[in-house]
Amino acid sequence: MTKIPEYRKIYSELKREIKRGTYSPGMFLPTETELENMFGVSRTTIRKAISLLVLEGFISVQQGRGTEVQEVSTSQRLNQITSFSETLSQKGYIVTTRGFYLEHIPAPAFVREALGLEKDCTVHHLQRVQCADGRPICIMENYISAHIIPDFEIRNSNFVSLYELLEHEYNLVLREAVERITAIGASFTESQILLVPSGTPLLFSKRITYCDKGPFEYVINKVLAEQYEYAIHLSGRA
């Protein structure tokens, strides 16, 4: 496995503690000096880790006060990178994966185009059904670039959040994403998987996700529209 920079390890550890509630909204992280001693690294390394957390909206630097943990919205904000399962968990649902299938395949043409891959490139193709409180609610397909994450595998059959897995196991830093959302009616196969009548409204989204090495993931989600919503947060005018 590729050697992970120290600042990414610290970034992942602090982010994990914020999500667990060790550092709740309104609290301040330890000072830079304290973090240096905790992790045994330089101040430059600490600041690089902090800057990533600021970029993702988990903390803000208050001049003269310290680094404050921010409230994370429970709606899926379209100006932040969050996953389907993370959003449902924040809303209080018990999220589970009803089976998954992972295969290593040549990148389909539409994935090569989306991720800018060469013709002979391969991807990790992950298919799964996500459930909320035991009810199937989303059919998910992820295509992950094998060039950027060559050794991707899922060791825990009970995993739920792909993004958490990528951050914690591979210390991947998510930079940005472009998502397109339309409405479709459930096909016969989709209706059988989601246990709804054919034609039931679904939210159909396609996302390209970027890390610091460029686009690495193409995602297709089909979600029961009556059970899920996206929230667009707008601020000011150009």
C-alpha positions in Angstrom: 0.0 0.0 0.0 1.2 3.5 -0.8 2.8 5.4 2.1 0.4 7.9 3.6 1.6 11.4 4.5 1.5 12.2 8.2 -0.7 15.2 7.7 -3.4 13.0 6.1 -3.3 10.6 9.0 -3.8 13.4 11.4 -6.5 14.9 9.3 -8.4 11.6 9.2 -7.9 11.0 13.0 -9.3 14.5 13.9 -12.2 14.2 11.5 -13.0 10.8 12.9 -13.0 12.2 16.5 -15.3 15.1 15.4 -17.8 12.7 13.8 -17.7 10.6 17.0 -18.5 13.6 19.1 -15.2 13.7 21.0 -15.0 17.3 19.7 -18.6 18.5 19.4 -19.8 21.7 17.7 -18.7 24.8 19.7 -15.8 23.1 21.3 -12.2 24.0 20.4 -9.6 21.6 19.2 -6.3 21.4 21.2 -3.8 24.1 20.3 -1.2 23.6 17.6 1.4 23.0 20.3 -0.8 20.4 22.0 -1.5 18.7 18.7 2.3 18.7 17.9 2.9 16.8 21.2 -0.1 14.5 20.7 1.0 13.3 17.3 4.8 13.9 17.5 5.0 15.9 14.3 6.0 19.4 13.2 3.7 22.5 13.3 3.7 22.6 9.5 2.3 19.1 9.4 -0.4 20.1 11.9 -1.4 23.1 9.9 -1.7 21.1 6.7 -4.1 18.7 8.4 -6.1 21.6 9.9 -6.3 23.3 6.6 -8.1 20.3 5.1 -10.6 20.2 7.9 -11.3 23.9 7.4 -11.7 23.3 3.7 -14.4 20.7 4.3 -16.2 22.9 6.8 -15.6 20.7 10.0 -13.7 23.5 11.8 -13.1 27.2 11.6 -10.1 29.2 12.8 -11.1 31.9 15.2 -8.4 34.6 15.4 -7.2 34.9 19.0 -9.5 32.1 20.2 -8.5 28.8 18.6 -9.9 26.3 16.2 -13.7 25.8 16.7 -15.6 22.7 15.6 -18.6 23.6 13.4 -22.1 22.2 13.2 -22.5 19.7 10.4 -25.9 20.0 8.6 -28.2 16.9 8.5 -29.5 17.7 5.1 -27.4 16.6 2.1 -25.9 20.0 1.2 -25.1 20.4 -2.4 -22.2 22.7 -1.6 -20.4 20.1 0.6 -19.2 16.6 -0.2 -21.2 14.1 1.8 -22.3 10.6 1.1 -25.8 9.1 1.0 -25.2 6.9 4.0 -23.6 9.7 6.1 -26.7 11.9 5.5 -29.1 9.2 6.5 -27.1 8.3 9.6 -27.1 12.0 10.7 -30.9 12.1 10.3 -31.2 9.2 12.8 -31.7 6.2 10.5 -29.9 2.9 11.0 -28.1 2.5 7.7 -27.1 -1.0 6.5 -25.8 -2.5 3.2 -28.0 -5.3 1.9 -25.2 -7.1 0.1 -22.5 -5.8 -2.2 -20.5 -7.0 -5.2 -16.9 -5.7 -6.0 -15.2 -6.5 -9.2 -12.1 -5.3 -11.1 -13.1 -4.5 -14.7 -11.9 -2.5 -17.8 -13.4 1.0 -17.5 -16.6 1.3 -19.5 -16.5 4.1 -22.1 -18.8 6.4 -20.2 -16.6 6.1 -17.1 -13.4 6.7 -19.1 -15.0 9.8 -20.5 -16.1 11.1 -17.1 -12.8 10.4 -15.3 -10.5 11.2 -18.2 -9.0 7.7 -18.3 -7.1 6.0 -21.1 -8.7 3.2 -23.1 -6.7 0.4 -21.3 -7.4 1.7 -17.8 -9.3 -0.4 -15.2 -11.7 0.5 -12.4 -13.1 -1.1 -9.2 -16.8 -1.6 -9.8 -18.8 -1.7 -6.5 -22.5 -2.5 -6.6 -24.7 -2.4 -3.5 -28.2 -1.7 -2.0 -28.4 0.7 0.9 -31.2 0.3 3.5 -32.6 2.8 6.0 -34.1 1.2 9.1 -34.2 -2.1 7.2 -36.0 -0.8 4.1 -34.1 -0.8 0.8 -33.9 2.8 -0.3 -31.0 3.2 -2.8 -29.3 1.2 -5.6 -25.7 2.4 -5.8 -22.9 1.8 -8.3 -19.4 3.2 -7.8 -16.6 3.1 -10.3 -13.2 3.9 -8.6 -10.1 4.5 -10.6 -7.5 1.7 -10.1 -4.8 4.1 -11.3 -5.4 6.3 -8.2 -6.3 3.5 -5.7 -4.7 0.4 -7.1 -5.1 -1.8 -4.0 -8.7 -1.1 -3.2 -10.6 -3.8 -1.3 -13.3 -4.2 1.3 -12.3 -6.2 4.3 -15.4 -5.6 6.4 -18.5 -7.1 4.9 -20.6 -4.9 7.2 -19.2 -1.6 5.9 -21.7 1.2 5.2 -20.0 4.4 4.1 -17.6 4.2 1.2 -16.2 7.7 1.8 -15.4 6.8 5.4 -13.7 3.7 4.2 -11.6 5.7 1.7 -10.7 8.3 4.2 -9.9 6.0 7.1 -8.3 3.0 5.3 -6.7 4.8 2.4 -6.5 8.4 3.8 -8.0 9.8 0.6 -8.8 13.5 0.8 -12.0 14.4 -1.0 -11.6 17.7 -2.7 -14.8 18.4 -4.7 -17.6 16.7 -6.6 -19.9 17.5 -9.6 -23.4 15.9 -9.3 -26.3 15.9 -11.8 -29.7 14.9 -10.6 -32.8 13.9 -12.6 -36.1 12.1 -11.9 -36.9 8.7 -13.4 -39.5 6.0 -12.8 -38.4 2.6 -11.3 -37.9 -0.1 -13.9 -39.2 -3.6 -13.2 -35.8 -4.7 -11.9 -35.3 -1.6 -9.8 -38.8 -2.0 -8.4 -38.1 -5.6 -7.3 -34.9 -4.5 -5.6 -36.5 -1.6 -3.8 -39.8 -3.4 -3.1 -42.0 -0.7 -4.8 -44.3 -0.7 -7.8 -42.9 -0.2 -11.2 -42.8 3.4 -12.2 -42.3 4.7 -8.6 -40.4 8.0 -8.7 -36.7 7.8 -8.1 -34.0 10.4 -7.8 -31.3 9.5 -10.4 -27.9 11.1 -9.7 -24.5 10.9 -11.4 -21.5 12.2 -9.5 -17.8 12.7 -10.4 -15.7 12.9 -7.2 -12.2 14.5 -7.1 -9.3 13.9 -4.8 -6.0 15.8 -4.8 -4.8 13.6 -7.7 -7.8 14.4 -9.9 -11.1 12.7 -10.6 -11.1 9.2 -9.1 -14.8 8.1 -8.8 -17.9 8.0 -10.9 -21.1 7.2 -9.0 -24.7 6.3 -10.1 -27.4 6.4 -7.4 -31.1 5.6 -7.8 -32.9 6.7 -4.6 -36.6 6.4 -3.6 -37.7 10.0 -4.0 -40.3 9.9 -1.2 -37.6 9.0 1.3 -34.8 11.4 0.5 -34.2 15.0 -0.4 -31.3 17.3 -1.5 -31.0 20.8 0.0 -29.4 23.6 -2.0 -27.9 26.3 0.3 -27.5 29.6 -1.5 -25.7 32.7 -0.3 -25.5 36.2 -1.8 -25.3 37.2 -5.5 -22.4 37.6 -7.9 
